Amino acid sequence: MTPSGTNSGTPSSTPDSAAWAAAWELLLPAASAPARARGRSLQAALREAVRSGRLAPGTRLPSSRELAADLGVSRGLVTEAYEQLTAEGYLRSDRGAGTWVGGAARAAHPRARDLAPRSPGARVDFLPGTPDLSLFPRAAWAAAQRGVLADLPHHALGYPDPRGLPRLRTALAELLARRRGVVADPERVLVVSGVAQATTLLGFVLHARGVRAVGVEDPGSPQHDALYASAGVRTVPLPLDDEGLAIGPLRESGVRAVVTTPAHQFPSGIAYSARRRAELLDWARSVDGLVVEDDYDGDFRYDRAPVGCLQGLDPEHVAYTGSVSKSLAPGLRLGWLLVPASLAEEVVERKRTMDLGNPVVDQALLARFMERGDYDRQLRRCQRAYKERRDTLVAALDEHLPGTRVSGIAAGLHAIATLPARYGPPERFLERTAAAGVAVRPLTSFAQAVKAEDEVVRLVLGYAHVSPARIREGVRLMAGAVEGR
């Protein structure tokens, strides 16, 4: 033990010296704190040592005299700290037996877990749904951010219009009308936290109107079930044919709302035919129903100009939604929802009660990004990169897995690959490719109805986030795994 009033920088020997030494560095800054704050600093440091687990329950602490000498502070400060933390339950004191760490704060500060979706850690990951995040335009985004922070008036930082900043809604209306053929009144555009929030908003409003079931495409996005269930609405799987959602089963289902991806059906990759689009709108008018159009990747068509959206044909029976998740990054959580006039007031009010609106600075940033043409440039950049990767995938499949048929239109971020029967059954193929370090998903994982052709290997291959070289490597590894090479 060092003489009182000095600080050796090492802890005294105590019955729990190992545990005490582990927490020692948390207390040292308290000794050099200003005199008026030293007592509070010591208490805060001890409290954090217990909360963090550095001082485990049952650890015996040095006496007040020993700790005061080691830290070079007055004994009164240590005594006061011990008494305060004992009163709070962090410590316990037994007369004649010393001071110990109590058990009340055992889980006060658990480590935060990261539950974000992660890559499976495969050598090559063909799982669909992810864009190439390295294409995010950092320099242009940073420039737009600087401009927004310099120009945004103070009053704009207050609670926003729950629909979104007028500036962004205007920019979105212009962009969507020009690129996607949307009938876009800025007064009916809502800025949302991605398509997921748009789906949930519509679910709550439909539930309030007495709707208890919504039709969904089968195969289709598995997220719809949970999103609508959170609003008290169940989903009814509806089959597809070569032209899109089959109208007969839709009429027979009795639903009055249905979710669709007509520009590029997920995951089959087909585009709804003109006839089917007309039939779908006829159904909506006949039942006074609602078609929810998820235009998740409508900007990415590689063999021709993208087909215009369904909403442009009947904005009073179609709710249209999209986001920047595929064009910029899903982590931005920025999207849009256009609703029929009959739903607008209820959707806006639900948005208000849900979160009071999206962050103002992010909205202003995206508006500036679109106004300056940066968003159009980003779309062109992504189109070039993704077209090259799709072409690379098709060529690699033809070379290494001959006879494979790639179906669906040349669009989006994924393709459907149907392998020859000799590569089946699917279970064996998936086991072997996984063992080779290649992550893939079969089309059956997106479907609720099992069909006879499901015994054929049909893969949903995401290529947007995979470089051309890795695409070729991944296909080569798949071929080697199933052919025993």
Wavefront OBJ file of the C-alpha trace (Angstrom):
o trace
v 0.000 0.000 0.000
v 1.286 3.456 -0.905
v 1.418 6.326 1.564
v -1.747 8.385 1.822
v -1.843 11.275 -0.615
v 0.156 9.535 -3.364
v -0.979 7.625 -6.441
v 1.100 4.621 -7.468
v -1.109 3.728 -10.435
v -1.529 0.148 -9.148
v -4.237 -1.293 -6.898
v -3.707 -2.461 -3.359
v -3.615 -6.144 -2.577
v -7.084 -7.262 -1.498
v -8.893 -10.599 -1.107
v -10.253 -10.052 -4.657
v -7.206 -8.376 -6.152
v -7.589 -9.943 -9.632
v -11.163 -8.715 -10.052
v -10.271 -5.354 -8.553
v -7.320 -4.924 -10.906
v -9.630 -5.458 -13.908
v -11.695 -2.440 -12.825
v -8.812 -0.281 -11.696
v -8.407 1.741 -14.892
v -12.039 2.909 -14.678
v -11.313 4.658 -11.360
v -8.063 6.411 -12.240
v -9.629 9.355 -14.126
v -11.663 10.202 -11.014
v -8.460 10.939 -9.081
v -7.451 13.652 -11.571
v -10.893 15.223 -11.911
v -11.324 18.831 -10.672
v -11.656 18.955 -6.898
v -15.319 20.010 -6.936
v -16.252 17.144 -9.284
v -13.972 14.484 -7.828
v -16.570 12.913 -5.562
v -19.177 12.622 -8.332
v -16.547 11.274 -10.721
v -15.522 8.586 -8.257
v -19.126 7.523 -7.727
v -19.775 7.426 -11.474
v -16.623 5.381 -12.094
v -17.502 2.827 -9.411
v -21.063 2.621 -10.643
v -19.888 1.971 -14.233
v -17.398 -0.660 -13.048
v -20.278 -2.582 -11.477
v -22.688 -2.056 -14.394
v -20.149 -3.142 -17.008
v -19.273 -6.303 -15.126
v -15.674 -5.246 -14.461
v -16.585 -5.644 -10.787
v -18.629 -8.817 -10.612
v -21.250 -9.495 -7.906
v -19.544 -10.734 -4.747
v -16.259 -8.915 -5.363
v -14.797 -7.511 -2.128
v -13.598 -3.894 -2.384
v -10.604 -2.341 -0.611
v -11.265 -0.488 2.596
v -12.001 3.210 2.255
v -8.592 3.983 3.728
v -6.746 1.745 1.249
v -8.600 3.007 -1.796
v -8.170 6.644 -0.762
v -4.417 6.102 -0.404
v -4.097 4.318 -3.730
v -6.041 6.984 -5.629
v -4.545 9.910 -3.781
v -7.916 11.290 -2.674
v -9.397 11.947 0.728
v -10.851 9.059 2.653
v -14.091 11.046 3.025
v -14.666 10.978 -0.747
v -14.308 7.202 -0.838
v -16.531 6.728 2.209
v -19.204 8.944 0.674
v -18.967 7.016 -2.625
v -19.322 3.670 -0.853
v -22.325 4.924 1.125
v -24.051 6.364 -1.958
v -23.631 3.207 -4.048
v -24.701 1.048 -1.102
v -27.904 3.099 -0.842
v -28.493 2.624 -4.577
v -27.990 -1.125 -4.359
v -24.742 -1.402 -6.316
v -22.735 -2.257 -3.192
v -23.486 -3.925 0.146
v -21.679 -3.360 3.421
v -21.448 -5.825 6.296
v -20.291 -4.417 9.617
v -16.827 -5.683 10.345
v -16.673 -7.621 7.052
v -15.994 -4.867 4.517
v -17.744 -3.654 1.354
v -18.830 -5.941 -1.464
v -20.382 -5.634 -4.930
v -24.107 -6.401 -4.765
v -26.193 -8.273 -7.329
v -28.864 -5.690 -8.150
v -27.083 -4.316 -11.240
v -26.193 -7.644 -12.770
v -27.886 -6.862 -16.104
v -27.960 -3.071 -15.941
v -25.830 -2.636 -19.075
v -25.928 -5.705 -21.311
v -23.930 -5.442 -24.500
v -25.982 -4.273 -27.476
v -26.475 -6.984 -30.066
v -26.422 -6.358 -33.797
v -29.444 -8.074 -35.377
v -28.911 -6.653 -38.866
v -29.169 -9.248 -41.679
v -25.732 -10.615 -42.489
v -24.142 -12.414 -45.393
v -23.925 -16.141 -44.670
v -20.151 -15.975 -44.948
v -20.040 -18.085 -48.109
v -17.232 -17.834 -50.634
v -19.795 -16.527 -53.126
v -23.200 -15.211 -52.025
v -25.958 -15.308 -54.657
v -28.787 -14.591 -52.192
v -31.243 -12.126 -53.790
v -32.409 -8.720 -52.623
v -29.167 -6.824 -52.028
v -27.739 -4.053 -54.231
v -24.024 -3.327 -54.571
v -23.458 -1.041 -51.589
v -20.012 -0.076 -52.898
v -21.815 1.867 -55.637
v -23.254 4.272 -53.069
v -22.300 7.778 -54.323
v -20.425 8.953 -51.237
v -18.885 12.077 -52.773
v -22.134 13.356 -54.317
v -24.095 12.464 -51.168
v -21.584 14.301 -48.966
v -21.746 17.363 -51.216
v -25.539 17.359 -51.031
v -25.381 17.006 -47.263
v -23.056 19.991 -46.919
v -25.363 22.044 -49.103
v -28.422 21.084 -47.082
v -26.806 21.848 -43.735
v -25.654 25.222 -45.023
v -29.013 26.222 -46.513
v -31.671 24.589 -44.329
v -33.416 27.309 -42.271
v -33.713 26.807 -38.509
v -37.507 26.581 -38.570
v -37.321 23.597 -40.948
v -35.822 21.511 -38.128
v -39.120 21.485 -36.254
v -41.723 18.725 -36.498
v -42.320 18.124 -40.223
v -45.438 17.582 -42.266
v -46.075 13.842 -41.661
v -46.433 13.408 -45.434
v -42.855 14.614 -45.882
v -41.115 17.864 -46.805
v -42.981 19.630 -49.638
v -39.656 20.009 -51.434
v -39.051 16.248 -51.468
v -42.654 15.370 -52.340
v -42.445 17.735 -55.292
v -39.121 16.227 -56.429
v -40.542 12.719 -56.086
v -43.696 13.573 -58.027
v -41.617 14.967 -60.896
v -39.199 12.026 -60.899
v -41.872 9.322 -60.747
v -44.007 10.953 -63.423
v -40.999 11.258 -65.738
v -39.400 7.872 -65.168
v -42.292 5.597 -64.172
v -45.409 7.155 -65.682
v -47.005 7.782 -62.297
v -49.918 10.185 -61.924
v -48.258 12.004 -59.057
v -49.942 14.813 -57.183
v -47.417 15.983 -54.538
v -50.335 16.318 -52.098
v -50.866 12.544 -52.246
v -47.191 11.551 -51.968
v -46.021 10.327 -48.571
v -42.372 9.948 -47.615
v -42.003 6.687 -45.681
v -39.290 4.519 -44.152
v -39.150 2.168 -47.090
v -41.717 -0.153 -48.654
v -42.033 -2.009 -45.343
v -43.550 1.025 -43.622
v -45.757 1.766 -46.629
v -47.100 -1.787 -46.415
v -47.752 -1.498 -42.696
v -49.491 1.872 -43.076
v -51.835 0.465 -45.695
v -52.449 -2.585 -43.517
v -53.579 -0.458 -40.575
v -55.855 1.675 -42.742
v -57.404 -1.345 -44.450
v -57.947 -3.029 -41.075
v -59.689 0.097 -39.769
v -62.019 -0.161 -42.756
v -62.925 -3.729 -41.908
v -60.553 -5.507 -44.297
v -59.168 -8.690 -42.744
v -57.482 -10.354 -45.730
v -55.136 -9.179 -48.500
v -54.119 -11.208 -51.538
v -50.406 -11.710 -52.245
v -48.543 -13.243 -55.162
v -47.402 -16.854 -54.795
v -44.465 -17.103 -55.191
v -43.788 -13.695 -53.740
v -42.015 -11.704 -51.067
v -42.119 -13.559 -47.729
v -42.110 -10.261 -45.822
v -45.716 -9.428 -46.624
v -47.110 -12.022 -44.222
v -45.485 -10.514 -41.132
v -46.029 -6.898 -42.183
v -49.759 -7.290 -42.715
v -50.101 -9.537 -39.669
v -48.701 -6.695 -37.542
v -51.772 -4.683 -38.623
v -54.182 -7.538 -37.965
v -54.591 -8.505 -41.618
v -53.905 -12.004 -42.941
v -52.483 -12.731 -46.381
v -54.056 -15.026 -48.981
v -51.557 -16.594 -51.437
v -52.709 -16.323 -55.058
v -51.128 -18.194 -57.981
v -49.414 -16.754 -61.036
v -49.461 -17.817 -64.661
v -47.260 -16.749 -67.565
v -48.952 -13.321 -67.759
v -49.004 -12.376 -64.076
v -51.428 -12.826 -61.221
v -54.130 -15.294 -62.259
v -57.455 -13.430 -62.334
v -59.740 -16.435 -61.786
v -58.302 -17.399 -58.372
v -58.209 -13.704 -57.440
v -61.935 -13.333 -58.046
v -62.696 -16.591 -56.244
v -60.661 -15.587 -53.180
v -63.105 -12.848 -52.171
v -60.330 -10.403 -51.233
v -60.707 -6.732 -52.124
v -57.032 -5.776 -51.884
v -54.024 -7.434 -53.498
v -50.262 -6.775 -53.487
v -48.477 -7.020 -56.837
v -45.079 -6.466 -58.486
v -46.229 -6.012 -62.104
v -43.134 -4.350 -63.618
v -40.838 -7.235 -62.570
v -42.589 -9.883 -60.506
v -40.634 -11.016 -57.480
v -39.230 -13.575 -57.636
v -40.364 -15.172 -60.953
v -38.951 -12.270 -62.991
v -41.885 -11.958 -65.398
v -43.514 -8.667 -66.392
v -47.315 -8.580 -66.313
v -48.751 -8.603 -69.815
v -50.813 -5.643 -71.030
v -53.901 -7.852 -70.996
v -53.310 -8.973 -67.421
v -52.720 -5.417 -66.236
v -56.065 -4.406 -67.766
v -57.820 -7.417 -66.210
v -56.362 -6.627 -62.812
v -57.658 -3.055 -62.942
v -61.073 -4.276 -64.159
v -61.228 -6.537 -61.095
v -60.328 -3.629 -58.777
v -63.077 -1.459 -60.247
v -65.665 -4.234 -60.094
v -65.165 -4.816 -56.347
v -64.184 -1.219 -55.491
v -60.893 -2.749 -54.400
v -57.264 -1.729 -54.087
v -54.176 -2.889 -55.951
v -50.936 -2.254 -54.039
v -48.138 -1.859 -56.588
v -44.651 -2.549 -55.213
v -42.292 -1.045 -57.794
v -39.194 -2.311 -55.996
v -36.810 -2.277 -58.999
v -38.834 -0.733 -61.816
v -35.980 1.516 -62.967
v -33.707 -1.399 -63.836
v -34.644 -2.797 -67.253
v -31.719 -3.738 -69.514
v -33.187 -4.801 -72.867
v -35.648 -1.950 -73.411
v -37.233 1.026 -71.668
v -38.989 0.041 -68.430
v -42.722 -0.603 -68.640
v -44.710 2.218 -67.050
v -46.331 1.597 -63.712
v -49.843 0.290 -63.177
v -50.812 3.286 -61.061
v -50.680 5.577 -64.090
v -53.659 3.721 -65.590
v -55.948 4.094 -62.568
v -54.594 6.182 -59.660
v -57.889 5.832 -57.769
v -57.599 2.049 -57.426
v -53.820 1.649 -57.140
v -51.531 2.515 -54.239
v -47.964 2.832 -55.521
v -44.841 2.373 -53.425
v -41.086 2.286 -53.954
v -37.831 3.253 -52.271
v -34.129 4.002 -52.724
v -33.164 0.643 -51.213
v -32.062 -0.832 -54.556
v -30.784 2.376 -56.164
v -28.873 3.914 -53.229
v -28.872 1.808 -50.044
v -31.495 0.077 -47.891
v -29.914 1.539 -44.762
v -31.155 5.021 -45.709
v -34.735 3.886 -44.955
v -36.291 6.302 -47.446
v -39.228 5.463 -49.674
v -42.531 6.781 -50.979
v -46.185 5.923 -51.080
v -48.817 7.354 -53.437
v -52.374 6.640 -52.388
v -55.840 7.096 -53.929
v -57.676 10.215 -52.791
v -60.163 8.095 -50.859
v -57.380 6.773 -48.602
v -55.126 9.813 -48.369
v -56.479 11.400 -45.188
v -56.513 8.133 -43.233
v -53.016 7.134 -44.346
v -51.589 10.544 -43.446
v -53.186 10.430 -39.999
v -51.813 6.935 -39.382
v -48.357 8.133 -40.454
v -48.661 11.042 -38.017
v -49.472 8.797 -35.072
v -46.834 6.254 -36.065
v -43.730 8.466 -36.072
v -44.604 12.161 -36.691
v -42.739 12.005 -40.002
v -39.309 11.105 -41.343
v -36.063 12.912 -40.382
v -35.997 16.373 -41.940
v -32.312 16.524 -42.864
v -32.473 13.169 -44.678
v -35.513 14.301 -46.635
v -33.924 17.595 -47.628
v -30.773 15.755 -48.635
v -32.622 13.355 -50.946
v -34.598 16.249 -52.439
v -31.397 18.129 -53.268
v -29.843 14.931 -54.632
v -32.773 14.520 -57.017
v -33.054 18.190 -57.980
v -29.398 18.376 -59.043
v -29.659 15.287 -61.270
v -27.477 13.152 -59.008
v -30.184 10.518 -58.574
v -30.586 10.051 -62.336
v -26.821 9.690 -62.667
v -26.836 7.081 -59.896
v -29.582 5.105 -61.649
v -27.593 5.090 -64.897
v -24.474 3.957 -63.043
v -26.344 1.085 -61.391
v -28.007 0.083 -64.677
v -24.628 -0.260 -66.400
v -23.134 -2.282 -63.546
v -26.112 -4.575 -63.059
v -26.575 -5.237 -66.775
v -22.933 -6.304 -67.028
v -23.359 -8.640 -64.060
v -26.534 -10.212 -65.418
v -24.832 -10.793 -68.780
v -21.861 -12.324 -66.950
v -24.166 -14.635 -64.983
v -25.998 -15.835 -68.091
v -22.707 -16.519 -69.906
v -21.197 -18.335 -66.914
v -24.256 -20.567 -66.508
v -24.148 -21.412 -70.208
v -20.451 -22.320 -69.967
v -20.331 -24.258 -66.693
v -23.896 -25.588 -66.342
v -24.935 -26.120 -69.968
v -28.617 -26.476 -70.623
v -29.560 -24.048 -67.840
v -32.476 -21.805 -68.805
v -32.562 -18.236 -67.503
v -36.148 -16.986 -67.424
v -37.812 -13.690 -66.731
v -37.152 -10.336 -68.332
v -33.675 -8.769 -68.395
v -34.251 -6.544 -65.398
v -33.728 -6.041 -61.719
v -31.191 -7.521 -59.354
v -31.887 -11.248 -59.699
v -32.547 -13.928 -62.298
v -34.312 -17.297 -62.290
v -32.117 -20.207 -63.398
v -33.760 -23.557 -64.162
v -31.155 -26.307 -64.329
v -31.426 -29.496 -66.407
v -32.975 -32.482 -64.605
v -29.584 -34.195 -64.317
v -28.571 -31.706 -61.625
v -31.464 -32.672 -59.333
v -32.958 -33.423 -56.978
v -32.967 -29.932 -55.410
v -32.066 -31.131 -51.901
v -28.859 -32.783 -53.096
v -27.930 -29.801 -55.275
v -28.376 -27.362 -52.399
v -26.353 -29.524 -50.012
v -23.451 -29.796 -52.434
v -23.366 -26.125 -53.382
v -23.479 -25.121 -49.720
v -20.556 -27.453 -49.006
v -18.669 -25.771 -51.854
v -19.177 -22.373 -50.208
v -21.858 -20.992 -52.535
v -25.029 -19.490 -51.014
v -28.168 -19.808 -53.170
v -31.936 -19.884 -52.617
v -34.360 -22.099 -54.489
v -37.519 -20.654 -55.975
v -39.539 -22.972 -53.731
v -38.447 -21.004 -50.663
v -40.593 -18.092 -51.902
v -43.682 -20.187 -52.676
v -46.436 -21.489 -50.438
v -47.929 -23.937 -52.949
v -45.767 -26.918 -53.955
v -45.860 -27.832 -57.663
v -44.676 -30.867 -59.573
v -41.915 -28.938 -61.325
v -40.442 -28.106 -57.932
v -38.442 -31.345 -58.275
v -36.371 -29.454 -60.836
v -33.609 -27.198 -59.523
v -34.856 -23.619 -59.939
v -32.696 -20.948 -58.333
v -33.285 -17.274 -57.562
v -29.800 -15.876 -58.162
v -29.035 -12.379 -56.881
v -26.187 -10.886 -58.898
v -26.236 -7.121 -58.271
v -23.937 -7.259 -55.220
v -21.483 -9.740 -56.785
v -18.597 -8.625 -59.000
v -18.299 -10.220 -62.461
v -15.202 -12.159 -61.380
v -16.985 -13.528 -58.309
v -20.033 -14.426 -60.397
v -17.869 -16.563 -62.664
v -16.162 -18.142 -59.667
v -19.483 -18.893 -57.968
v -20.961 -20.614 -61.023
v -17.756 -22.592 -61.509
v -17.871 -23.743 -57.881
v -21.526 -24.797 -58.241
v -20.715 -26.811 -61.341
v -17.739 -28.472 -59.694
v -19.782 -29.373 -56.648
v -22.621 -31.078 -58.526
v -20.442 -32.746 -61.154
v -17.863 -34.013 -58.696
v -15.017 -31.908 -60.039
l 1 2 3 4 5 6 7 8 9 10 11 12 13 14 15 16 17 18 19 20 21 22 23 24 25 26 27 28 29 30 31 32 33 34 35 36 37 38 39 40 41 42 43 44 45 46 47 48 49 50 51 52 53 54 55 56 57 58 59 60 61 62 63 64 65 66 67 68 69 70 71 72 73 74 75 76 77 78 79 80 81 82 83 84 85 86 87 88 89 90 91 92 93 94 95 96 97 98 99 100 101 102 103 104 105 106 107 108 109 110 111 112 113 114 115 116 117 118 119 120 121 122 123 124 125 126 127 128 129 130 131 132 133 134 135 136 137 138 139 140 141 142 143 144 145 146 147 148 149 150 151 152 153 154 155 156 157 158 159 160 161 162 163 164 165 166 167 168 169 170 171 172 173 174 175 176 177 178 179 180 181 182 183 184 185 186 187 188 189 190 191 192 193 194 195 196 197 198 199 200 201 202 203 204 205 206 207 208 209 210 211 212 213 214 215 216 217 218 219 220 221 222 223 224 225 226 227 228 229 230 231 232 233 234 235 236 237 238 239 240 241 242 243 244 245 246 247 248 249 250 251 252 253 254 255 256 257 258 259 260 261 262 263 264 265 266 267 268 269 270 271 272 273 274 275 276 277 278 279 280 281 282 283 284 285 286 287 288 289 290 291 292 293 294 295 296 297 298 299 300 301 302 303 304 305 306 307 308 309 310 311 312 313 314 315 316 317 318 319 320 321 322 323 324 325 326 327 328 329 330 331 332 333 334 335 336 337 338 339 340 341 342 343 344 345 346 347 348 349 350 351 352 353 354 355 356 357 358 359 360 361 362 363 364 365 366 367 368 369 370 371 372 373 374 375 376 377 378 379 380 381 382 383 384 385 386 387 388 389 390 391 392 393 394 395 396 397 398 399 400 401 402 403 404 405 406 407 408 409 410 411 412 413 414 415 416 417 418 419 420 421 422 423 424 425 426 427 428 429 430 431 432 433 434 435 436 437 438 439 440 441 442 443 444 445 446 447 448 449 450 451 452 453 454 455 456 457 458 459 460 461 462 463 464 465 466 467 468 469 470 471 472 473 474 475 476 477 478 479 480 481 482 483 484 485
